[in-house]
Amino acid sequence: MNNIKAWIGHFTEIVVSFIALGVVAGVVFGDAPFVGAIAANFAATVNMLGDAGASGALVLAILVGLYD
């Protein structure tokens, strides 16, 4: 069970790193073919959480808590 947890943790770190790389590449290069619309989707998600008010803040806190 510990091996599975470790594997999932490593996989999550890799995915988060790719997302961060996609956001940075989207800002630097614009809408590049290898990046897709990651930056636009990220901005839309942030706007959606901002529009949701308190429930958006609660969801964001839960997601941050799960990531840590």
mmCIF file of the N, C-alpha and C atoms, coordinates in Angstrom:
data_MODEL
# 
_entry.id   MODEL 
# 
loop_
_atom_site.group_PDB 
_atom_site.id 
_atom_site.type_symbol 
_atom_site.label_atom_id 
_atom_site.label_alt_id 
_atom_site.label_comp_id 
_atom_site.label_asym_id 
_atom_site.label_entity_id 
_atom_site.label_seq_id 
_atom_site.pdbx_PDB_ins_code 
_atom_site.Cartn_x 
_atom_site.Cartn_y 
_atom_site.Cartn_z 
_atom_site.occupancy 
_atom_site.B_iso_or_equiv 
_atom_site.pdbx_formal_charge 
_atom_site.auth_seq_id 
_atom_site.auth_comp_id 
_atom_site.auth_asym_id 
_atom_site.auth_atom_id 
_atom_site.pdbx_PDB_model_num 
ATOM 1   N N  . MET A 1 1  ? 0.826   -1.186 0.000   1.00 0.00 ? 1  MET A N  1 
ATOM 2   C CA . MET A 1 1  ? 0.000   0.000  0.000   1.00 0.00 ? 1  MET A CA 1 
ATOM 3   C C  . MET A 1 1  ? 0.875   1.257  0.000   1.00 0.00 ? 1  MET A C  1 
ATOM 4   N N  . ASN A 1 2  ? 1.959   1.230  0.739   1.00 0.00 ? 2  ASN A N  1 
ATOM 5   C CA . ASN A 1 2  ? 2.860   2.392  0.777   1.00 0.00 ? 2  ASN A CA 1 
ATOM 6   C C  . ASN A 1 2  ? 3.496   2.642  -0.584  1.00 0.00 ? 2  ASN A C  1 
ATOM 7   N N  . ASN A 1 3  ? 3.778   1.551  -1.319  1.00 0.00 ? 3  ASN A N  1 
ATOM 8   C CA . ASN A 1 3  ? 4.346   1.724  -2.662  1.00 0.00 ? 3  ASN A CA 1 
ATOM 9   C C  . ASN A 1 3  ? 3.357   2.406  -3.588  1.00 0.00 ? 3  ASN A C  1 
ATOM 10  N N  . ILE A 1 4  ? 2.095   2.053  -3.480  1.00 0.00 ? 4  ILE A N  1 
ATOM 11  C CA . ILE A 1 4  ? 1.067   2.671  -4.322  1.00 0.00 ? 4  ILE A CA 1 
ATOM 12  C C  . ILE A 1 4  ? 0.929   4.146  -3.969  1.00 0.00 ? 4  ILE A C  1 
ATOM 13  N N  . LYS A 1 5  ? 0.912   4.461  -2.678  1.00 0.00 ? 5  LYS A N  1 
ATOM 14  C CA . LYS A 1 5  ? 0.825   5.864  -2.255  1.00 0.00 ? 5  LYS A CA 1 
ATOM 15  C C  . LYS A 1 5  ? 2.021   6.658  -2.763  1.00 0.00 ? 5  LYS A C  1 
ATOM 16  N N  . ALA A 1 6  ? 3.199   6.084  -2.677  1.00 0.00 ? 6  ALA A N  1 
ATOM 17  C CA . ALA A 1 6  ? 4.407   6.766  -3.149  1.00 0.00 ? 6  ALA A CA 1 
ATOM 18  C C  . ALA A 1 6  ? 4.339   6.981  -4.656  1.00 0.00 ? 6  ALA A C  1 
ATOM 19  N N  . TRP A 1 7  ? 3.879   5.972  -5.393  1.00 0.00 ? 7  TRP A N  1 
ATOM 20  C CA . TRP A 1 7  ? 3.770   6.083  -6.840  1.00 0.00 ? 7  TRP A CA 1 
ATOM 21  C C  . TRP A 1 7  ? 2.776   7.173  -7.230  1.00 0.00 ? 7  TRP A C  1 
ATOM 22  N N  . ILE A 1 8  ? 1.643   7.218  -6.562  1.00 0.00 ? 8  ILE A N  1 
ATOM 23  C CA . ILE A 1 8  ? 0.635   8.240  -6.836  1.00 0.00 ? 8  ILE A CA 1 
ATOM 24  C C  . ILE A 1 8  ? 1.181   9.623  -6.504  1.00 0.00 ? 8  ILE A C  1 
ATOM 25  N N  . GLY A 1 9  ? 1.915   9.741  -5.405  1.00 0.00 ? 9  GLY A N  1 
ATOM 26  C CA . GLY A 1 9  ? 2.523   11.014 -5.033  1.00 0.00 ? 9  GLY A CA 1 
ATOM 27  C C  . GLY A 1 9  ? 3.516   11.500 -6.075  1.00 0.00 ? 9  GLY A C  1 
ATOM 28  N N  . HIS A 1 10 ? 4.358   10.601 -6.573  1.00 0.00 ? 10 HIS A N  1 
ATOM 29  C CA . HIS A 1 10 ? 5.327   10.974 -7.600  1.00 0.00 ? 10 HIS A CA 1 
ATOM 30  C C  . HIS A 1 10 ? 4.630   11.359 -8.903  1.00 0.00 ? 10 HIS A C  1 
ATOM 31  N N  . PHE A 1 11 ? 3.612   10.597 -9.264  1.00 0.00 ? 11 PHE A N  1 
ATOM 32  C CA . PHE A 1 11 ? 2.860   10.896 -10.477 1.00 0.00 ? 11 PHE A CA 1 
ATOM 33  C C  . PHE A 1 11 ? 2.196   12.267 -10.372 1.00 0.00 ? 11 PHE A C  1 
ATOM 34  N N  . THR A 1 12 ? 1.639   12.580 -9.208  1.00 0.00 ? 12 THR A N  1 
ATOM 35  C CA . THR A 1 12 ? 0.993   13.877 -8.998  1.00 0.00 ? 12 THR A CA 1 
ATOM 36  C C  . THR A 1 12 ? 2.005   15.010 -9.120  1.00 0.00 ? 12 THR A C  1 
ATOM 37  N N  . GLU A 1 13 ? 3.192   14.822 -8.567  1.00 0.00 ? 13 GLU A N  1 
ATOM 38  C CA . GLU A 1 13 ? 4.240   15.839 -8.681  1.00 0.00 ? 13 GLU A CA 1 
ATOM 39  C C  . GLU A 1 13 ? 4.601   16.092 -10.137 1.00 0.00 ? 13 GLU A C  1 
ATOM 40  N N  . ILE A 1 14 ? 4.680   15.033 -10.927 1.00 0.00 ? 14 ILE A N  1 
ATOM 41  C CA . ILE A 1 14 ? 5.022   15.180 -12.346 1.00 0.00 ? 14 ILE A CA 1 
ATOM 42  C C  . ILE A 1 14 ? 3.924   15.936 -13.076 1.00 0.00 ? 14 ILE A C  1 
ATOM 43  N N  . VAL A 1 15 ? 2.670   15.585 -12.811 1.00 0.00 ? 15 VAL A N  1 
ATOM 44  C CA . VAL A 1 15 ? 1.550   16.253 -13.486 1.00 0.00 ? 15 VAL A CA 1 
ATOM 45  C C  . VAL A 1 15 ? 1.497   17.733 -13.118 1.00 0.00 ? 15 VAL A C  1 
ATOM 46  N N  . VAL A 1 16 ? 1.696   18.043 -11.840 1.00 0.00 ? 16 VAL A N  1 
ATOM 47  C CA . VAL A 1 16 ? 1.688   19.445 -11.412 1.00 0.00 ? 16 VAL A CA 1 
ATOM 48  C C  . VAL A 1 16 ? 2.842   20.203 -12.059 1.00 0.00 ? 16 VAL A C  1 
ATOM 49  N N  . SER A 1 17 ? 3.980   19.563 -12.196 1.00 0.00 ? 17 SER A N  1 
ATOM 50  C CA . SER A 1 17 ? 5.121   20.208 -12.856 1.00 0.00 ? 17 SER A CA 1 
ATOM 51  C C  . SER A 1 17 ? 4.808   20.501 -14.320 1.00 0.00 ? 17 SER A C  1 
ATOM 52  N N  . PHE A 1 18 ? 4.157   19.557 -15.009 1.00 0.00 ? 18 PHE A N  1 
ATOM 53  C CA . PHE A 1 18 ? 3.779   19.788 -16.408 1.00 0.00 ? 18 PHE A CA 1 
ATOM 54  C C  . PHE A 1 18 ? 2.758   20.911 -16.534 1.00 0.00 ? 18 PHE A C  1 
ATOM 55  N N  . ILE A 1 19 ? 1.831   20.990 -15.603 1.00 0.00 ? 19 ILE A N  1 
ATOM 56  C CA . ILE A 1 19 ? 0.846   22.064 -15.640 1.00 0.00 ? 19 ILE A CA 1 
ATOM 57  C C  . ILE A 1 19 ? 1.538   23.416 -15.448 1.00 0.00 ? 19 ILE A C  1 
ATOM 58  N N  . ALA A 1 20 ? 2.440   23.477 -14.480 1.00 0.00 ? 20 ALA A N  1 
ATOM 59  C CA . ALA A 1 20 ? 3.181   24.725 -14.251 1.00 0.00 ? 20 ALA A CA 1 
ATOM 60  C C  . ALA A 1 20 ? 4.007   25.093 -15.478 1.00 0.00 ? 20 ALA A C  1 
ATOM 61  N N  . LEU A 1 21 ? 4.651   24.111 -16.087 1.00 0.00 ? 21 LEU A N  1 
ATOM 62  C CA . LEU A 1 21 ? 5.420   24.361 -17.305 1.00 0.00 ? 21 LEU A CA 1 
ATOM 63  C C  . LEU A 1 21 ? 4.520   24.856 -18.423 1.00 0.00 ? 21 LEU A C  1 
ATOM 64  N N  . GLY A 1 22 ? 3.331   24.293 -18.550 1.00 0.00 ? 22 GLY A N  1 
ATOM 65  C CA . GLY A 1 22 ? 2.386   24.721 -19.574 1.00 0.00 ? 22 GLY A CA 1 
ATOM 66  C C  . GLY A 1 22 ? 1.921   26.143 -19.368 1.00 0.00 ? 22 GLY A C  1 
ATOM 67  N N  . VAL A 1 23 ? 1.662   26.525 -18.113 1.00 0.00 ? 23 VAL A N  1 
ATOM 68  C CA . VAL A 1 23 ? 1.240   27.898 -17.824 1.00 0.00 ? 23 VAL A CA 1 
ATOM 69  C C  . VAL A 1 23 ? 2.358   28.874 -18.173 1.00 0.00 ? 23 VAL A C  1 
ATOM 70  N N  . VAL A 1 24 ? 3.577   28.569 -17.767 1.00 0.00 ? 24 VAL A N  1 
ATOM 71  C CA . VAL A 1 24 ? 4.709   29.454 -18.053 1.00 0.00 ? 24 VAL A CA 1 
ATOM 72  C C  . VAL A 1 24 ? 4.952   29.530 -19.558 1.00 0.00 ? 24 VAL A C  1 
ATOM 73  N N  . ALA A 1 25 ? 4.908   28.388 -20.235 1.00 0.00 ? 25 ALA A N  1 
ATOM 74  C CA . ALA A 1 25 ? 5.117   28.390 -21.686 1.00 0.00 ? 25 ALA A CA 1 
ATOM 75  C C  . ALA A 1 25 ? 4.007   29.156 -22.397 1.00 0.00 ? 25 ALA A C  1 
ATOM 76  N N  . GLY A 1 26 ? 2.786   29.057 -21.893 1.00 0.00 ? 26 GLY A N  1 
ATOM 77  C CA . GLY A 1 26 ? 1.681   29.795 -22.476 1.00 0.00 ? 26 GLY A CA 1 
ATOM 78  C C  . GLY A 1 26 ? 1.844   31.291 -22.319 1.00 0.00 ? 26 GLY A C  1 
ATOM 79  N N  . VAL A 1 27 ? 2.395   31.718 -21.186 1.00 0.00 ? 27 VAL A N  1 
ATOM 80  C CA . VAL A 1 27 ? 2.630   33.146 -20.963 1.00 0.00 ? 27 VAL A CA 1 
ATOM 81  C C  . VAL A 1 27 ? 3.776   33.634 -21.842 1.00 0.00 ? 27 VAL A C  1 
ATOM 82  N N  . VAL A 1 28 ? 4.830   32.845 -21.950 1.00 0.00 ? 28 VAL A N  1 
ATOM 83  C CA . VAL A 1 28 ? 6.006   33.267 -22.704 1.00 0.00 ? 28 VAL A CA 1 
ATOM 84  C C  . VAL A 1 28 ? 5.774   33.192 -24.216 1.00 0.00 ? 28 VAL A C  1 
ATOM 85  N N  . PHE A 1 29 ? 5.233   32.069 -24.691 1.00 0.00 ? 29 PHE A N  1 
ATOM 86  C CA . PHE A 1 29 ? 5.127   31.834 -26.124 1.00 0.00 ? 29 PHE A CA 1 
ATOM 87  C C  . PHE A 1 29 ? 3.731   32.086 -26.689 1.00 0.00 ? 29 PHE A C  1 
ATOM 88  N N  . GLY A 1 30 ? 2.768   32.370 -25.863 1.00 0.00 ? 30 GLY A N  1 
ATOM 89  C CA . GLY A 1 30 ? 1.399   32.520 -26.344 1.00 0.00 ? 30 GLY A CA 1 
ATOM 90  C C  . GLY A 1 30 ? 0.738   31.158 -26.461 1.00 0.00 ? 30 GLY A C  1 
ATOM 91  N N  . ASP A 1 31 ? -0.181  31.037 -27.379 1.00 0.00 ? 31 ASP A N  1 
ATOM 92  C CA . ASP A 1 31 ? -0.911  29.779 -27.545 1.00 0.00 ? 31 ASP A CA 1 
ATOM 93  C C  . ASP A 1 31 ? -0.137  28.859 -28.486 1.00 0.00 ? 31 ASP A C  1 
ATOM 94  N N  . ALA A 1 32 ? 0.935   28.269 -27.986 1.00 0.00 ? 32 ALA A N  1 
ATOM 95  C CA . ALA A 1 32 ? 1.770   27.371 -28.776 1.00 0.00 ? 32 ALA A CA 1 
ATOM 96  C C  . ALA A 1 32 ? 1.078   26.013 -28.925 1.00 0.00 ? 32 ALA A C  1 
ATOM 97  N N  . PRO A 1 33 ? 1.338   25.310 -30.020 1.00 0.00 ? 33 PRO A N  1 
ATOM 98  C CA . PRO A 1 33 ? 0.663   24.030 -30.250 1.00 0.00 ? 33 PRO A CA 1 
ATOM 99  C C  . PRO A 1 33 ? 0.934   22.990 -29.166 1.00 0.00 ? 33 PRO A C  1 
ATOM 100 N N  . PHE A 1 34 ? 2.133   22.948 -28.621 1.00 0.00 ? 34 PHE A N  1 
ATOM 101 C CA . PHE A 1 34 ? 2.445   21.953 -27.610 1.00 0.00 ? 34 PHE A CA 1 
ATOM 102 C C  . PHE A 1 34 ? 1.901   22.306 -26.237 1.00 0.00 ? 34 PHE A C  1 
ATOM 103 N N  . VAL A 1 35 ? 1.475   23.549 -26.076 1.00 0.00 ? 35 VAL A N  1 
ATOM 104 C CA . VAL A 1 35 ? 0.955   23.995 -24.786 1.00 0.00 ? 35 VAL A CA 1 
ATOM 105 C C  . VAL A 1 35 ? -0.561  23.906 -24.763 1.00 0.00 ? 35 VAL A C  1 
ATOM 106 N N  . GLY A 1 36 ? -1.183  24.161 -25.891 1.00 0.00 ? 36 GLY A N  1 
ATOM 107 C CA . GLY A 1 36 ? -2.633  24.176 -25.926 1.00 0.00 ? 36 GLY A CA 1 
ATOM 108 C C  . GLY A 1 36 ? -3.152  25.431 -25.257 1.00 0.00 ? 36 GLY A C  1 
ATOM 109 N N  . ALA A 1 37 ? -4.236  25.309 -24.564 1.00 0.00 ? 37 ALA A N  1 
ATOM 110 C CA . ALA A 1 37 ? -4.850  26.463 -23.914 1.00 0.00 ? 37 ALA A CA 1 
ATOM 111 C C  . ALA A 1 37 ? -4.758  26.338 -22.399 1.00 0.00 ? 37 ALA A C  1 
ATOM 112 N N  . ILE A 1 38 ? -3.622  25.868 -21.904 1.00 0.00 ? 38 ILE A N  1 
ATOM 113 C CA . ILE A 1 38 ? -3.472  25.659 -20.458 1.00 0.00 ? 38 ILE A CA 1 
ATOM 114 C C  . ILE A 1 38 ? -3.606  26.977 -19.715 1.00 0.00 ? 38 ILE A C  1 
ATOM 115 N N  . ALA A 1 39 ? -2.954  28.035 -20.207 1.00 0.00 ? 39 ALA A N  1 
ATOM 116 C CA . ALA A 1 39 ? -3.009  29.319 -19.513 1.00 0.00 ? 39 ALA A CA 1 
ATOM 117 C C  . ALA A 1 39 ? -4.433  29.863 -19.502 1.00 0.00 ? 39 ALA A C  1 
ATOM 118 N N  . ALA A 1 40 ? -5.135  29.733 -20.622 1.00 0.00 ? 40 ALA A N  1 
ATOM 119 C CA . ALA A 1 40 ? -6.517  30.215 -20.681 1.00 0.00 ? 40 ALA A CA 1 
ATOM 120 C C  . ALA A 1 40 ? -7.419  29.409 -19.750 1.00 0.00 ? 40 ALA A C  1 
ATOM 121 N N  . ASN A 1 41 ? -7.239  28.101 -19.718 1.00 0.00 ? 41 ASN A N  1 
ATOM 122 C CA . ASN A 1 41 ? -8.036  27.260 -18.814 1.00 0.00 ? 41 ASN A CA 1 
ATOM 123 C C  . ASN A 1 41 ? -7.729  27.577 -17.354 1.00 0.00 ? 41 ASN A C  1 
ATOM 124 N N  . PHE A 1 42 ? -6.466  27.830 -17.049 1.00 0.00 ? 42 PHE A N  1 
ATOM 125 C CA . PHE A 1 42 ? -6.077  28.174 -15.683 1.00 0.00 ? 42 PHE A CA 1 
ATOM 126 C C  . PHE A 1 42 ? -6.717  29.501 -15.278 1.00 0.00 ? 42 PHE A C  1 
ATOM 127 N N  . ALA A 1 43 ? -6.677  30.483 -16.183 1.00 0.00 ? 43 ALA A N  1 
ATOM 128 C CA . ALA A 1 43 ? -7.287  31.788 -15.891 1.00 0.00 ? 43 ALA A CA 1 
ATOM 129 C C  . ALA A 1 43 ? -8.795  31.647 -15.722 1.00 0.00 ? 43 ALA A C  1 
ATOM 130 N N  . ALA A 1 44 ? -9.425  30.819 -16.543 1.00 0.00 ? 44 ALA A N  1 
ATOM 131 C CA . ALA A 1 44 ? -10.874 30.598 -16.422 1.00 0.00 ? 44 ALA A CA 1 
ATOM 132 C C  . ALA A 1 44 ? -11.216 29.948 -15.089 1.00 0.00 ? 44 ALA A C  1 
ATOM 133 N N  . THR A 1 45 ? -10.384 29.018 -14.646 1.00 0.00 ? 45 THR A N  1 
ATOM 134 C CA . THR A 1 45 ? -10.623 28.356 -13.353 1.00 0.00 ? 45 THR A CA 1 
ATOM 135 C C  . THR A 1 45 ? -10.483 29.348 -12.208 1.00 0.00 ? 45 THR A C  1 
ATOM 136 N N  . VAL A 1 46 ? -9.466  30.196 -12.271 1.00 0.00 ? 46 VAL A N  1 
ATOM 137 C CA . VAL A 1 46 ? -9.281  31.205 -11.225 1.00 0.00 ? 46 VAL A CA 1 
ATOM 138 C C  . VAL A 1 46 ? -10.457 32.177 -11.207 1.00 0.00 ? 46 VAL A C  1 
ATOM 139 N N  . ASN A 1 47 ? -10.915 32.589 -12.393 1.00 0.00 ? 47 ASN A N  1 
ATOM 140 C CA . ASN A 1 47 ? -12.070 33.483 -12.464 1.00 0.00 ? 47 ASN A CA 1 
ATOM 141 C C  . ASN A 1 47 ? -13.326 32.814 -11.914 1.00 0.00 ? 47 ASN A C  1 
ATOM 142 N N  . MET A 1 48 ? -13.503 31.526 -12.220 1.00 0.00 ? 48 MET A N  1 
ATOM 143 C CA . MET A 1 48 ? -14.664 30.796 -11.736 1.00 0.00 ? 48 MET A CA 1 
ATOM 144 C C  . MET A 1 48 ? -14.651 30.725 -10.207 1.00 0.00 ? 48 MET A C  1 
ATOM 145 N N  . LEU A 1 49 ? -13.481 30.460 -9.633  1.00 0.00 ? 49 LEU A N  1 
ATOM 146 C CA . LEU A 1 49 ? -13.383 30.406 -8.170  1.00 0.00 ? 49 LEU A CA 1 
ATOM 147 C C  . LEU A 1 49 ? -13.632 31.788 -7.574  1.00 0.00 ? 49 LEU A C  1 
ATOM 148 N N  . GLY A 1 50 ? -13.174 32.836 -8.247  1.00 0.00 ? 50 GLY A N  1 
ATOM 149 C CA . GLY A 1 50 ? -13.403 34.188 -7.765  1.00 0.00 ? 50 GLY A CA 1 
ATOM 150 C C  . GLY A 1 50 ? -14.873 34.572 -7.821  1.00 0.00 ? 50 GLY A C  1 
ATOM 151 N N  . ASP A 1 51 ? -15.570 34.140 -8.863  1.00 0.00 ? 51 ASP A N  1 
ATOM 152 C CA . ASP A 1 51 ? -16.993 34.437 -8.988  1.00 0.00 ? 51 ASP A CA 1 
ATOM 153 C C  . ASP A 1 51 ? -17.831 33.664 -7.982  1.00 0.00 ? 51 ASP A C  1 
ATOM 154 N N  . ALA A 1 52 ? -17.314 32.533 -7.518  1.00 0.00 ? 52 ALA A N  1 
ATOM 155 C CA . ALA A 1 52 ? -18.075 31.695 -6.596  1.00 0.00 ? 52 ALA A CA 1 
ATOM 156 C C  . ALA A 1 52 ? -18.081 32.255 -5.176  1.00 0.00 ? 52 ALA A C  1 
ATOM 157 N N  . GLY A 1 53 ? -17.216 33.209 -4.896  1.00 0.00 ? 53 GLY A N  1 
ATOM 158 C CA . GLY A 1 53 ? -17.199 33.844 -3.574  1.00 0.00 ? 53 GLY A CA 1 
ATOM 159 C C  . GLY A 1 53 ? -16.687 32.913 -2.489  1.00 0.00 ? 53 GLY A C  1 
ATOM 160 N N  . ALA A 1 54 ? -17.452 32.798 -1.407  1.00 0.00 ? 54 ALA A N  1 
ATOM 161 C CA . ALA A 1 54 ? -17.023 32.014 -0.245  1.00 0.00 ? 54 ALA A CA 1 
ATOM 162 C C  . ALA A 1 54 ? -16.899 30.532 -0.584  1.00 0.00 ? 54 ALA A C  1 
ATOM 163 N N  . SER A 1 55 ? -17.808 30.024 -1.395  1.00 0.00 ? 55 SER A N  1 
ATOM 164 C CA . SER A 1 55 ? -17.717 28.595 -1.739  1.00 0.00 ? 55 SER A CA 1 
ATOM 165 C C  . SER A 1 55 ? -16.475 28.334 -2.584  1.00 0.00 ? 55 SER A C  1 
ATOM 166 N N  . GLY A 1 56 ? -16.101 29.283 -3.447  1.00 0.00 ? 56 GLY A N  1 
ATOM 167 C CA . GLY A 1 56 ? -14.870 29.140 -4.213  1.00 0.00 ? 56 GLY A CA 1 
ATOM 168 C C  . GLY A 1 56 ? -13.643 29.152 -3.327  1.00 0.00 ? 56 GLY A C  1 
ATOM 169 N N  . ALA A 1 57 ? -13.652 30.006 -2.319  1.00 0.00 ? 57 ALA A N  1 
ATOM 170 C CA . ALA A 1 57 ? -12.535 30.048 -1.372  1.00 0.00 ? 57 ALA A CA 1 
ATOM 171 C C  . ALA A 1 57 ? -12.451 28.748 -0.583  1.00 0.00 ? 57 ALA A C  1 
ATOM 172 N N  . LEU A 1 58 ? -13.590 28.195 -0.230  1.00 0.00 ? 58 LEU A N  1 
ATOM 173 C CA . LEU A 1 58 ? -13.610 26.923 0.501   1.00 0.00 ? 58 LEU A CA 1 
ATOM 174 C C  . LEU A 1 58 ? -13.058 25.796 -0.360  1.00 0.00 ? 58 LEU A C  1 
ATOM 175 N N  . VAL A 1 59 ? -13.478 25.739 -1.623  1.00 0.00 ? 59 VAL A N  1 
ATOM 176 C CA . VAL A 1 59 ? -12.975 24.709 -2.528  1.00 0.00 ? 59 VAL A CA 1 
ATOM 177 C C  . VAL A 1 59 ? -11.477 24.871 -2.733  1.00 0.00 ? 59 VAL A C  1 
ATOM 178 N N  . LEU A 1 60 ? -11.025 26.105 -2.899  1.00 0.00 ? 60 LEU A N  1 
ATOM 179 C CA . LEU A 1 60 ? -9.594  26.353 -3.066  1.00 0.00 ? 60 LEU A CA 1 
ATOM 180 C C  . LEU A 1 60 ? -8.821  25.909 -1.834  1.00 0.00 ? 60 LEU A C  1 
ATOM 181 N N  . ALA A 1 61 ? -9.329  26.180 -0.633  1.00 0.00 ? 61 ALA A N  1 
ATOM 182 C CA . ALA A 1 61 ? -8.665  25.754 0.595   1.00 0.00 ? 61 ALA A CA 1 
ATOM 183 C C  . ALA A 1 61 ? -8.598  24.234 0.677   1.00 0.00 ? 61 ALA A C  1 
ATOM 184 N N  . ILE A 1 62 ? -9.660  23.577 0.275   1.00 0.00 ? 62 ILE A N  1 
ATOM 185 C CA . ILE A 1 62 ? -9.669  22.105 0.309   1.00 0.00 ? 62 ILE A CA 1 
ATOM 186 C C  . ILE A 1 62 ? -8.647  21.555 -0.678  1.00 0.00 ? 62 ILE A C  1 
ATOM 187 N N  . LEU A 1 63 ? -8.593  22.125 -1.886  1.00 0.00 ? 63 LEU A N  1 
ATOM 188 C CA . LEU A 1 63 ? -7.631  21.649 -2.878  1.00 0.00 ? 63 LEU A CA 1 
ATOM 189 C C  . LEU A 1 63 ? -6.196  21.865 -2.423  1.00 0.00 ? 63 LEU A C  1 
ATOM 190 N N  . VAL A 1 64 ? -5.925  23.006 -1.841  1.00 0.00 ? 64 VAL A N  1 
ATOM 191 C CA . VAL A 1 64 ? -4.572  23.275 -1.328  1.00 0.00 ? 64 VAL A CA 1 
ATOM 192 C C  . VAL A 1 64 ? -4.246  22.307 -0.198  1.00 0.00 ? 64 VAL A C  1 
ATOM 193 N N  . GLY A 1 65 ? -5.222  22.045 0.665   1.00 0.00 ? 65 GLY A N  1 
ATOM 194 C CA . GLY A 1 65 ? -5.014  21.089 1.753   1.00 0.00 ? 65 GLY A CA 1 
ATOM 195 C C  . GLY A 1 65 ? -4.744  19.693 1.243   1.00 0.00 ? 65 GLY A C  1 
ATOM 196 N N  . LEU A 1 66 ? -5.415  19.294 0.182   1.00 0.00 ? 66 LEU A N  1 
ATOM 197 C CA . LEU A 1 66 ? -5.179  17.968 -0.396  1.00 0.00 ? 66 LEU A CA 1 
ATOM 198 C C  . LEU A 1 66 ? -3.807  17.892 -1.042  1.00 0.00 ? 66 LEU A C  1 
ATOM 199 N N  . TYR A 1 67 ? -3.363  18.986 -1.642  1.00 0.00 ? 67 TYR A N  1 
ATOM 200 C CA . TYR A 1 67 ? -2.061  18.977 -2.296  1.00 0.00 ? 67 TYR A CA 1 
ATOM 201 C C  . TYR A 1 67 ? -0.927  18.899 -1.285  1.00 0.00 ? 67 TYR A C  1 
ATOM 202 N N  . ASP A 1 68 ? -1.083  19.575 -0.155  1.00 0.00 ? 68 ASP A N  1 
ATOM 203 C CA . ASP A 1 68 ? -0.034  19.550 0.873   1.00 0.00 ? 68 ASP A CA 1 
ATOM 204 C C  . ASP A 1 68 ? -0.072  18.214 1.518   1.00 0.00 ? 68 ASP A C  1 
# 
